[in-house]
Amino acid sequence: MRRDWKQIARGIAPEIPQNELEGVAAVLQALEEQFAPLRERLPYETEPALIFPCDAAGEELV
């Protein structure tokens, strides 16, 4: 399944100018192409990574 990275980027940050959007979408597409084969090798039971937001001082927010 191919993602429409321009539409995704527009949805996340609609203030991105059109000329910059082209560059962002190209980079995101290239990253997806590089990581797709790696994703296929992950075992199904592998847990997703967790992200914990931190404040500016690096302290974990609870």
PEPEKA-V29788 format. One record per residue. N is the residue number from 0. SS is DSSP state (H for helix, E for strand, C for the rest). PHI is phi as a letter, one per 40 degrees, with the letter a starting at -180 (none if undefined). D_FIRST is the distance of its C-alpha to the first C-alpha in whole Angstrom. Layout:
BEGIN
n=N ss=SS phi=PHI d_first=D_FIRST
n=N ss=SS phi=PHI d_first=D_FIRST
END
This chain:
BEGIN
n=0 ss=C phi=none d_first=0
n=1 ss=C phi=c d_first=4
n=2 ss=C phi=c d_first=6
n=3 ss=C phi=c d_first=10
n=4 ss=H phi=c d_first=12
n=5 ss=H phi=c d_first=15
n=6 ss=H phi=c d_first=15
n=7 ss=H phi=c d_first=14
n=8 ss=H phi=c d_first=17
n=9 ss=H phi=c d_first=19
n=10 ss=H phi=c d_first=19
n=11 ss=H phi=c d_first=20
n=12 ss=C phi=b d_first=23
n=13 ss=C phi=c d_first=24
n=14 ss=C phi=c d_first=27
n=15 ss=C phi=c d_first=25
n=16 ss=C phi=c d_first=26
n=17 ss=H phi=d d_first=24
n=18 ss=H phi=c d_first=25
n=19 ss=H phi=c d_first=24
n=20 ss=H phi=c d_first=21
n=21 ss=H phi=d d_first=20
n=22 ss=H phi=c d_first=21
n=23 ss=H phi=c d_first=19
n=24 ss=H phi=c d_first=16
n=25 ss=H phi=c d_first=16
n=26 ss=H phi=c d_first=17
n=27 ss=H phi=c d_first=14
n=28 ss=H phi=c d_first=12
n=29 ss=H phi=c d_first=15
n=30 ss=H phi=c d_first=15
n=31 ss=H phi=c d_first=11
n=32 ss=H phi=c d_first=11
n=33 ss=H phi=c d_first=15
n=34 ss=H phi=c d_first=14
n=35 ss=H phi=d d_first=11
n=36 ss=H phi=c d_first=13
n=37 ss=H phi=c d_first=16
n=38 ss=H phi=c d_first=14
n=39 ss=H phi=c d_first=13
n=40 ss=H phi=c d_first=17
n=41 ss=C phi=c d_first=18
n=42 ss=C phi=c d_first=20
n=43 ss=C phi=d d_first=19
n=44 ss=C phi=c d_first=22
n=45 ss=C phi=c d_first=21
n=46 ss=C phi=c d_first=22
n=47 ss=C phi=c d_first=20
n=48 ss=C phi=c d_first=22
n=49 ss=C phi=b d_first=25
n=50 ss=C phi=b d_first=26
n=51 ss=C phi=b d_first=29
n=52 ss=C phi=c d_first=30
n=53 ss=E phi=b d_first=33
n=54 ss=C phi=c d_first=36
n=55 ss=C phi=c d_first=37
n=56 ss=C phi=c d_first=40
n=57 ss=C phi=g d_first=37
n=58 ss=C phi=c d_first=38
n=59 ss=E phi=c d_first=36
n=60 ss=C phi=c d_first=35
n=61 ss=C phi=b d_first=36
END
